[in-house]
Amino acid sequence: MSHTLLVIDDESGIRFTINEILTSEDVRVLTAANSNEGLLMVKEESPDVVLLDIRLDGESGLEVFHQIKQINPRSLVIFITGHGTTDTAIEAMKLGAFDYLVKPLDFTQLQQVIDQAFKISWLMNVPTAVDTAENAPETSDRLIGTGPAMQSICKQIGRIAPQDVNVLILGESGTGKELVARAIYQHSRRSLAPFLAINCAAIPENLLESELFGHERGAFTGAERQRVGKFEQCHKGTIFLDEVGDMPQSTQAKILRLLQEGQFERVGGNETLNVDVRIVAATNQNLESMIEHGKFRRDLYYRLRGVTLSLPALRDRVEDIPELAHYFLFRFNRQLGTSVQSIATETLDRLQRYRWPGNVRQLQSVIREALIGSTGTALLPEFLPPDLQQDEPELPVSAADLSLLANATWQGLAEFVERDFRDKAVGLYRRALQQFDALLVGQAMKLAEGNQLRASEILGISRPTLRSKLRIIKAGRLDHP
């Protein structure tokens, strides 16, 4: 992953120093001594990040900023400012600049801010494909899955993305919540404005408010300068709040006010600021249960869930595992320089039988690990981690189980759907698909007289897929109509 940084500054010493410090295998640094040179490079090179002096031989950096945004709206601009021009830099932030740095430059801080800008630029520009592999660019991330669950998610993304509503994404860890959030952003009307991702669980509670809303100088120990928070940086754009269930209640109150009024104050400040931002939130926790226990605000919950997307666990869509495994094989072959050409049938069978507590993220890690230790051109079972090499016993299906499966009827399915419509239940489409899935499995098992091999042939699915569906039914996670 390579990035391009453009430095526009009339001080040759700053251009030289930044070039020396930041140039690497992954970072290409371009320099310009004036606005004309800089704007030409923006047009020809499309830099990911622009480091812009706020005064260029008397010329206002704000005017140059506007011209940069007209040429390339997705270039992130970081201002370099003297102590006397901080107010101008703050004004630039309100117009959509990414951040500002005060001279003399602290190069440790410079490195941190630019690294963060590169990451955000990558999130904004690398496409998240929701179509087939043949149509997706090689550099894209993809939402993989031809099964009904993932096809339903992709269709919902297509409907939700253009609507300027907040979205709540539910799902276990590793199911791809950030990937879905990026897809919503990239297909939205805000796709030329910033996309910022914040993991609420990864930032200490005492720093989260400052990270989101910014702070004034002297607001707390160590606050040596005014800081613009993520919401200001994301004006007109989209912010992704991952693990929102871990957000402290004091911060929840400020988020609620922002959603209701579009206003907030920086930590330690009195000035009321206005911001226009779309929130996509995600969590692996049960927010309704947290509300009942007083750990999450009910009013914030309803504000966040303008639309709700529930992502299926990998064990609930085992039919997608072969496609996912081959996709990761393709990607990691390029990254690692390996040349494995295929995945053995026995390997795919083991992958489909495994429970995947870590979901797609765990599968990705397993394929990478297996490739590193592999020899030859085929990925064999012996290259998998030890816990995936253990044989899982055939899932027994008792007479009582068969009776339960056989009792599911088409009329019952229709009654189930009608009842959910009547009760205005949430997530009806996916729940109805699950019921339909269970009904088909039940009828096939009845026809096959309990023979799983025969039932899988009737349905046209693999035995691991059938076993996974039976496991779900037996665990009671599907209520038969």
C-alpha positions as CSV (number, residue, x, y, z in Angstrom):
1,M,0.0,0.0,0.0
2,S,1.8,3.2,-1.2
3,H,0.8,6.8,-0.6
4,T,1.7,10.2,-2.1
5,L,2.3,13.3,0.0
6,L,2.6,16.8,-1.5
7,V,4.3,19.5,0.5
8,I,3.5,23.1,-0.6
9,D,5.7,25.5,1.4
10,D,7.9,28.4,0.4
11,E,10.6,27.5,3.0
12,S,13.1,25.3,1.3
13,G,14.3,24.0,4.7
14,I,10.9,22.6,5.6
15,R,10.5,21.0,2.2
16,F,13.9,19.3,2.4
17,T,13.4,18.1,6.0
18,I,10.0,16.6,5.4
19,N,11.2,14.9,2.2
20,E,14.1,13.4,4.1
21,I,12.1,12.2,7.1
22,L,9.0,10.9,5.4
23,T,10.2,9.4,2.1
24,S,10.1,5.6,2.3
25,E,9.2,2.5,0.3
26,D,5.5,3.2,1.0
27,V,5.5,7.0,0.9
28,R,6.4,9.2,-2.1
29,V,7.0,12.8,-1.2
30,L,6.5,15.6,-3.8
31,T,7.4,19.2,-3.0
32,A,6.3,22.6,-4.4
33,A,7.7,26.1,-3.6
34,N,4.5,28.0,-4.5
35,S,0.9,27.6,-5.2
36,N,1.2,27.4,-9.0
37,E,3.6,24.4,-8.8
38,G,1.5,22.8,-6.1
39,L,-1.8,23.1,-8.0
40,L,-0.2,21.6,-11.1
41,M,1.1,18.6,-9.0
42,V,-2.4,18.2,-7.5
43,K,-3.8,18.0,-11.0
44,E,-1.2,15.6,-12.4
45,E,-0.3,13.4,-9.4
46,S,-3.6,13.3,-7.3
47,P,-1.8,13.2,-4.0
48,D,-3.5,11.4,-1.1
49,V,-2.4,14.1,1.4
50,V,-1.3,17.7,0.9
51,L,0.8,19.5,3.5
52,L,0.0,23.2,2.9
53,D,1.6,26.3,4.3
54,I,-1.1,28.8,5.3
55,R,1.0,31.7,3.9
56,L,2.9,31.4,0.6
57,D,4.8,34.6,-0.1
58,G,1.9,36.6,1.2
59,E,-0.7,34.5,-0.7
60,S,-3.5,33.0,1.4
61,G,-3.4,29.3,1.9
62,L,-7.2,29.3,2.1
63,E,-7.6,30.3,-1.5
64,V,-5.1,27.5,-2.5
65,F,-7.1,25.1,-0.3
66,H,-10.3,25.9,-2.2
67,Q,-8.5,25.3,-5.6
68,I,-7.1,22.0,-4.4
69,K,-10.6,20.8,-3.4
70,Q,-12.0,21.8,-6.8
71,I,-9.3,19.7,-8.5
72,N,-9.4,16.7,-6.2
73,P,-12.1,16.7,-3.5
74,R,-10.7,13.6,-1.8
75,S,-7.2,15.0,-1.2
76,L,-6.8,15.5,2.5
77,V,-5.2,18.9,3.4
78,I,-3.1,19.5,6.5
79,F,-2.2,23.2,7.1
80,I,1.1,24.3,8.5
81,T,0.6,27.5,10.5
82,G,2.7,30.0,12.5
83,H,1.5,31.0,16.0
84,G,0.0,34.2,14.7
85,T,-2.2,32.5,12.2
86,T,-3.9,29.8,14.2
87,D,-7.3,31.4,13.9
88,T,-7.0,31.2,10.1
89,A,-6.1,27.5,10.5
90,I,-9.2,26.9,12.6
91,E,-11.3,28.6,9.9
92,A,-9.8,26.3,7.4
93,M,-10.8,23.3,9.5
94,K,-14.4,24.5,9.4
95,L,-14.1,24.5,5.6
96,G,-13.0,20.9,5.5
97,A,-9.2,20.8,6.1
98,F,-8.1,17.6,7.8
99,D,-5.8,19.1,10.6
100,Y,-3.3,21.8,11.2
101,L,0.2,21.8,12.7
102,V,2.0,24.7,14.3
103,K,5.5,25.9,13.5
104,P,8.1,25.0,14.6
105,L,7.1,21.5,13.6
106,D,7.1,18.7,16.0
107,F,8.2,15.9,13.6
108,T,6.8,13.1,15.9
109,Q,3.4,14.8,15.8
110,L,3.8,15.4,12.0
111,Q,4.4,11.7,11.5
112,Q,1.4,10.7,13.5
113,V,-1.0,13.1,11.8
114,I,0.2,12.2,8.3
115,D,-0.1,8.4,9.1
116,Q,-3.6,9.0,10.3
117,A,-4.4,11.0,7.1
118,F,-3.0,8.2,4.9
119,K,-5.1,5.6,6.7
120,I,-8.3,7.8,6.2
121,S,-7.4,8.5,2.6
122,W,-7.1,4.7,2.0
123,L,-10.5,4.2,3.6
124,M,-12.0,6.9,1.4
125,N,-10.5,5.8,-1.9
126,V,-10.1,2.0,-1.9
127,P,-13.4,0.7,-3.3
128,T,-15.6,-1.7,-1.4
129,A,-17.1,-3.9,-4.1
130,V,-20.6,-5.4,-3.7
131,D,-20.6,-7.0,-7.2
132,T,-18.9,-10.0,-8.6
133,A,-15.1,-10.7,-8.5
134,E,-14.9,-10.2,-12.3
135,N,-16.2,-6.6,-12.0
136,A,-14.2,-5.6,-9.0
137,P,-10.9,-3.7,-9.2
138,E,-7.9,-5.8,-8.0
139,T,-7.2,-3.3,-5.3
140,S,-10.8,-3.3,-3.9
141,D,-12.1,-4.9,-0.7
142,R,-15.1,-7.1,-1.4
143,L,-18.2,-8.2,0.4
144,I,-18.1,-11.9,-0.5
145,G,-21.1,-14.2,-0.7
146,T,-23.6,-15.5,-3.2
147,G,-25.7,-17.1,-0.5
148,P,-29.1,-15.5,0.4
149,A,-27.9,-13.9,3.6
150,M,-25.1,-11.8,2.0
151,Q,-27.1,-11.1,-1.1
152,S,-29.7,-9.6,1.2
153,I,-27.1,-7.5,2.9
154,C,-25.8,-6.2,-0.5
155,K,-29.3,-5.3,-1.6
156,Q,-29.9,-3.5,1.7
157,I,-26.7,-1.5,1.3
158,G,-27.8,-0.4,-2.2
159,R,-31.1,0.8,-0.8
160,I,-29.7,2.5,2.3
161,A,-26.6,4.2,1.0
162,P,-28.3,7.0,-1.0
163,Q,-30.6,7.8,1.9
164,D,-29.1,10.3,4.3
165,V,-30.1,8.4,7.4
166,N,-28.0,7.0,10.3
167,V,-27.3,3.3,10.2
168,L,-26.8,0.8,13.0
169,I,-24.9,-2.3,12.0
170,L,-25.2,-5.3,14.3
171,G,-23.1,-8.5,14.2
172,E,-20.4,-10.5,16.0
173,S,-16.8,-9.5,15.9
174,G,-15.1,-10.3,12.6
175,T,-18.3,-10.3,10.5
176,G,-17.2,-7.2,8.4
177,K,-19.0,-4.3,10.0
178,E,-16.4,-1.7,8.9
179,L,-16.4,-3.1,5.4
180,V,-20.2,-2.6,5.2
181,A,-19.9,0.9,6.7
182,R,-17.3,1.8,4.0
183,A,-19.6,0.4,1.3
184,I,-22.5,2.6,2.6
185,Y,-20.2,5.6,2.5
186,Q,-18.8,5.0,-0.9
187,H,-22.2,4.6,-2.5
188,S,-23.7,7.6,-0.7
189,R,-24.1,11.2,-1.6
190,R,-21.4,12.1,0.8
191,S,-18.7,10.0,-0.9
192,L,-16.5,13.0,-1.8
193,A,-16.4,14.2,1.8
194,P,-14.3,12.5,4.6
195,F,-14.9,9.1,6.1
196,L,-13.5,8.6,9.6
197,A,-13.6,5.4,11.6
198,I,-13.4,5.4,15.4
199,N,-13.2,2.3,17.6
200,C,-14.9,3.4,20.8
201,A,-13.6,0.4,22.7
202,A,-9.9,1.1,21.8
203,I,-9.7,4.7,23.1
204,P,-9.5,5.3,26.9
205,E,-12.7,6.7,28.3
206,N,-11.1,10.0,29.4
207,L,-9.8,10.6,25.9
208,L,-12.8,9.6,23.8
209,E,-14.7,12.9,24.1
210,S,-11.6,14.8,23.1
211,E,-11.0,12.5,20.1
212,L,-14.6,13.0,18.9
213,F,-15.4,16.6,19.8
214,G,-11.9,18.1,20.2
215,H,-10.7,20.3,23.1
216,E,-9.5,23.8,23.9
217,R,-6.0,24.6,25.0
218,G,-5.6,24.0,28.7
219,A,-8.8,21.9,28.9
220,F,-6.9,19.2,30.8
221,T,-3.3,18.3,31.6
222,G,-1.4,17.9,28.4
223,A,-3.8,19.9,26.2
224,E,-1.1,22.3,25.0
225,R,-3.1,23.5,21.9
226,Q,-6.6,23.6,20.6
227,R,-7.5,20.3,18.9
228,V,-10.2,19.8,16.3
229,G,-12.2,16.6,16.9
230,K,-13.3,13.9,14.5
231,F,-16.8,15.4,14.1
232,E,-15.4,18.7,12.9
233,Q,-13.0,17.0,10.6
234,C,-15.9,14.9,9.2
235,H,-18.2,17.9,8.4
236,K,-20.4,16.9,5.4
237,G,-19.0,13.4,5.5
238,T,-19.6,10.1,7.3
239,I,-18.2,8.9,10.7
240,F,-18.1,5.3,11.6
241,L,-18.5,4.6,15.4
242,D,-17.4,1.0,15.9
243,E,-18.2,-0.8,19.2
244,V,-20.6,2.0,20.1
245,G,-21.9,-0.1,23.0
246,D,-18.6,0.6,24.8
247,M,-19.2,4.4,24.7
248,P,-19.4,6.0,28.2
249,Q,-22.8,7.6,29.1
250,S,-21.3,11.1,29.3
251,T,-20.2,10.8,25.7
252,Q,-23.6,9.2,24.8
253,A,-25.3,12.4,25.9
254,K,-23.1,14.6,23.7
255,I,-23.7,12.4,20.7
256,L,-27.4,12.5,21.3
257,R,-27.3,16.3,21.3
258,L,-25.3,16.3,18.1
259,L,-27.8,14.0,16.5
260,Q,-30.8,16.1,17.6
261,E,-29.5,19.6,17.0
262,G,-26.3,19.2,15.0
263,Q,-24.4,21.1,17.7
264,F,-21.7,20.4,20.3
265,E,-18.9,22.1,22.2
266,R,-15.2,21.1,22.4
267,V,-14.0,19.8,25.7
268,G,-13.2,22.8,27.9
269,G,-14.9,25.2,25.5
270,N,-18.0,27.4,25.5
271,E,-18.4,28.0,21.8
272,T,-21.3,26.1,20.2
273,L,-20.3,24.5,16.9
274,N,-22.5,23.3,14.1
275,V,-21.7,20.1,12.1
276,D,-23.5,18.1,9.4
277,V,-22.4,14.5,9.6
278,R,-23.9,11.1,8.9
279,I,-23.3,8.4,11.6
280,V,-22.9,4.8,10.9
281,A,-22.6,2.9,14.2
282,A,-21.8,-0.7,14.9
283,T,-21.7,-3.1,17.8
284,N,-21.4,-6.7,18.7
285,Q,-23.4,-6.2,21.9
286,N,-27.1,-6.4,22.6
287,L,-28.0,-2.7,23.0
288,E,-31.6,-3.5,24.0
289,S,-30.3,-5.6,27.0
290,M,-27.8,-2.8,27.8
291,I,-30.7,-0.3,27.8
292,E,-32.7,-2.5,30.3
293,H,-29.6,-2.5,32.6
294,G,-29.1,1.3,32.4
295,K,-25.8,1.0,30.4
296,F,-27.0,2.6,27.1
297,R,-29.4,5.5,26.5
298,R,-32.7,4.4,24.9
299,D,-33.1,7.8,23.1
300,L,-29.7,7.5,21.6
301,Y,-30.4,4.0,20.5
302,Y,-33.4,5.1,18.5
303,R,-31.5,8.0,17.0
304,L,-28.7,5.7,15.8
305,R,-31.0,3.1,14.3
306,G,-32.5,5.1,11.5
307,V,-31.9,1.8,9.6
308,T,-30.6,-1.5,11.2
309,L,-28.4,-4.0,9.3
310,S,-27.8,-7.4,11.0
311,L,-24.7,-9.2,9.6
312,P,-24.8,-13.0,9.7
313,A,-22.1,-15.0,11.5
314,L,-19.9,-17.0,9.2
315,R,-21.2,-20.3,10.7
316,D,-24.7,-19.2,9.4
317,R,-23.5,-18.9,5.8
318,V,-21.1,-21.7,5.3
319,E,-22.0,-21.8,1.6
320,D,-19.9,-18.7,1.2
321,I,-16.8,-20.2,2.8
322,P,-15.3,-21.6,-0.4
323,E,-15.6,-18.3,-2.2
324,L,-14.1,-16.4,0.8
325,A,-11.2,-18.9,1.1
326,H,-10.4,-18.5,-2.6
327,Y,-10.6,-14.7,-2.4
328,F,-8.1,-14.6,0.5
329,L,-5.9,-17.1,-1.3
330,F,-5.8,-14.8,-4.3
331,R,-5.0,-11.7,-2.2
332,F,-2.4,-13.3,0.0
333,N,-0.6,-15.0,-2.9
334,R,0.1,-11.5,-4.2
335,Q,1.1,-10.1,-0.8
336,L,3.2,-13.0,0.4
337,G,4.7,-14.0,-3.0
338,T,3.3,-17.5,-2.7
339,S,2.0,-19.5,-5.7
340,V,-0.7,-21.8,-4.3
341,Q,-3.1,-22.4,-7.1
342,S,-6.0,-24.3,-5.5
343,I,-7.6,-25.4,-2.3
344,A,-8.1,-29.1,-1.9
345,T,-11.6,-30.4,-1.5
346,E,-10.7,-32.0,1.9
347,T,-9.5,-28.6,3.0
348,L,-12.7,-26.8,2.0
349,D,-14.7,-29.5,3.8
350,R,-12.8,-28.9,7.0
351,L,-13.2,-25.1,6.6
352,Q,-16.9,-25.5,6.2
353,R,-17.2,-27.8,9.2
354,Y,-15.5,-25.4,11.6
355,R,-17.6,-23.1,13.9
356,W,-15.6,-19.9,13.2
357,P,-16.0,-18.0,16.5
358,G,-13.9,-15.2,15.0
359,N,-15.9,-15.2,11.8
360,V,-14.5,-13.9,8.5
361,R,-11.6,-12.2,10.2
362,Q,-10.5,-15.5,11.7
363,L,-10.9,-17.3,8.3
364,Q,-8.7,-14.6,6.7
365,S,-6.0,-15.2,9.4
366,V,-6.2,-19.0,8.9
367,I,-5.7,-18.8,5.1
368,R,-2.7,-16.4,5.6
369,E,-1.2,-18.8,8.1
370,A,-1.8,-21.8,6.0
371,L,-0.2,-20.2,2.9
372,I,2.9,-19.2,4.9
373,G,3.5,-22.9,5.9
374,S,2.4,-24.5,2.7
375,T,4.5,-26.3,0.1
376,G,3.4,-27.2,-3.4
377,T,0.6,-25.7,-5.5
378,A,-2.4,-27.0,-3.5
379,L,-3.6,-25.9,0.0
380,L,-3.9,-29.3,1.8
381,P,-5.6,-29.9,5.2
382,E,-2.2,-30.5,6.9
383,F,-1.3,-26.8,6.4
384,L,-4.3,-25.7,8.5
385,P,-3.9,-24.8,12.2
386,P,-4.3,-27.8,14.6
387,D,-7.8,-26.9,15.8
388,L,-9.1,-27.1,12.2
389,Q,-7.5,-30.5,11.6
390,Q,-9.6,-32.3,14.2
391,D,-12.4,-34.4,12.7
392,E,-15.9,-33.4,13.8
393,P,-18.2,-36.3,14.4
394,E,-21.2,-36.7,12.2
395,L,-24.1,-34.7,13.6
396,P,-26.7,-37.2,14.8
397,V,-30.4,-36.6,13.8
398,S,-32.8,-38.5,16.1
399,A,-36.3,-39.5,15.3
400,A,-37.6,-36.6,17.4
401,D,-35.4,-34.2,15.3
402,L,-36.8,-35.6,12.1
403,S,-40.3,-35.2,13.4
404,L,-39.6,-31.6,14.3
405,L,-38.1,-30.9,10.9
406,A,-41.0,-32.6,9.1
407,N,-43.6,-30.7,11.0
408,A,-42.6,-27.4,9.4
409,T,-45.1,-26.5,6.6
410,W,-45.5,-23.9,3.9
411,Q,-48.7,-22.7,5.5
412,G,-46.8,-22.3,8.8
413,L,-44.2,-20.2,6.9
414,A,-46.9,-17.9,5.5
415,E,-48.5,-17.5,8.9
416,F,-45.1,-16.7,10.4
417,V,-44.5,-13.9,7.8
418,E,-48.0,-12.5,8.2
419,R,-47.5,-12.4,12.0
420,D,-44.2,-10.6,11.7
421,F,-45.8,-8.0,9.4
422,R,-48.7,-7.6,11.8
423,D,-46.3,-7.1,14.8
424,K,-44.0,-4.8,12.7
425,A,-41.0,-7.0,13.6
426,V,-37.5,-5.9,12.8
427,G,-35.3,-7.9,10.4
428,L,-38.2,-9.7,8.8
429,Y,-36.5,-10.5,5.5
430,R,-33.6,-12.4,7.0
431,R,-35.8,-14.1,9.6
432,A,-38.2,-15.3,6.8
433,L,-35.2,-16.5,4.8
434,Q,-34.1,-18.5,7.8
435,Q,-37.5,-20.0,8.2
436,F,-37.6,-20.9,4.5
437,D,-34.2,-22.5,4.8
438,A,-35.3,-24.6,7.7
439,L,-38.4,-25.7,5.9
440,L,-36.4,-26.8,2.8
441,V,-33.9,-28.7,5.0
442,G,-36.8,-30.4,6.9
443,Q,-38.5,-31.5,3.7
444,A,-35.3,-32.8,2.2
445,M,-34.4,-34.7,5.4
446,K,-37.9,-36.2,5.5
447,L,-37.6,-37.3,1.8
448,A,-34.1,-38.8,2.4
449,E,-35.3,-40.6,5.5
450,G,-32.6,-39.0,7.6
451,N,-29.7,-39.7,5.2
452,Q,-27.6,-36.6,5.2
453,L,-25.7,-37.4,2.1
454,R,-28.9,-38.0,0.1
455,A,-30.5,-34.8,1.6
456,S,-27.5,-32.7,0.6
457,E,-27.8,-34.1,-3.0
458,I,-31.5,-33.3,-3.1
459,L,-30.8,-29.7,-2.0
460,G,-27.7,-29.3,-4.2
461,I,-25.5,-28.2,-1.3
462,S,-22.5,-29.7,0.3
463,R,-22.7,-32.0,3.4
464,P,-20.8,-29.4,5.6
465,T,-23.4,-26.8,4.6
466,L,-26.2,-29.2,5.4
467,R,-24.6,-30.1,8.8
468,S,-24.3,-26.4,9.6
469,K,-27.9,-25.8,8.9
470,L,-28.9,-28.8,11.0
471,R,-26.8,-27.5,13.8
472,I,-28.5,-24.2,13.8
473,I,-31.9,-25.8,13.9
474,K,-31.0,-28.2,16.7
475,A,-29.5,-25.4,18.7
476,G,-32.9,-23.7,18.7
477,R,-31.8,-20.5,17.0
478,L,-34.6,-21.0,14.5
479,D,-38.2,-21.0,15.8
480,H,-40.2,-23.1,13.4
481,P,-43.5,-21.6,12.4
